[in-house]
Amino acid sequence: MADSQAPTVLPVAEYLPPPMEKGPVAWATKNLFNSWASTLTTIISVLILGNLAWWFLDWAVFRAVWTLPGSGIADTLACRAEEAGACWAQISEKYRFILFGLYPYLEQWRPALCIVIFIALYFSSADRRLWNWRLSVVWAAGLAAIWVLMRGGFLGLPMVSDDLWGGLPVTLSLATFGIAFAFPLAIVVALGRMSTTSPTARFVCLVYVQLIRGVPLISVLFMASVMFPLFLPEGVTVSNLLRAQVAIIIFAAAYLSEAIRGGLQAVDKGQSEAADSLGLGYWQKMILIVIPQALRVVLPPIVSLCISFFKSTSLVMIIGIFDLLNAAKLSVSEPAWQGFGTEAYLFVAMIYFAFCFAMARYGQGLERRLNASR
């Protein structure tokens, strides 16, 4: 009788949820075809995107003109034919001008090598094993090599004025130096805005941030290019490129400081109190304890700002600097190539996308690693 009233014990598998299906078919069923509305939306989207992709491939690949039939660049009749698609022959003729601007033709191997050095420095910075004093040495050596190569006057290299610099090296220089020098300035401004012992420093930092954030970058560039030379002593001149670089640093630091200030406010006060109990000074506490945690919190907005500043360097074309975008614009100003600006701008857009996409992917990977370590 007792045995007949004993509860039935089910196998362990009966208590477990059904296993989830995996694979592309299961993912598509769950995300794209899980209802009639989702299925209809998916089909319409595929048809629209398919037509756009076919149109672009037909224009950019199948009907494209890759080379000119004649020996001179003026022979562009093949590109102007009614059945012709993209005229990539324009890129093959003008890519050196787009990449290097007005830099002397026979010396363009120097800015090309500078581009390689910049990319090597970026890859070195992405390696966490070099996040020590060695990375500073690598950057110092790399930037010194870039300056020597671009400027010349050493090691038998002919001197080239920075008025002739242009193209991708100028864009990389403005973005790299702008972010590198703006970052420590932004940290100082953020700490100044949060200062409780110096109202003067807090007020000065507040005025600086609100003033710079209240005007567009174009205004700051115009001020640096037109107004700044008026305040220099007579006989003292500063190159237009250097003035634009200073303007970008000042502008970027104001925006970065607000992101960093948000991270500083997100750090628990117990961290500062623990550092004080250990007898650490103010700067030791900030550099070793508070700032690393704050930067980890605000890493996504910092990466977004860096991408935005990299693209904003194209605004220097307003003050006559031959950056990558300005060089592409001038490359289609010749009568022989007028009407083929789309190809030049697509070429430049792919370059911008490659660098911005690399920064975004690196930021996502670094964010995952830092969150895992937390």
Order of alpha helices (4+ residues) and beta strands (2+ residues): alpha-alpha-alpha-alpha-alpha-alpha-beta-alpha-alpha-alpha-alpha-alpha-alpha-alpha-alpha-beta-alpha-alpha
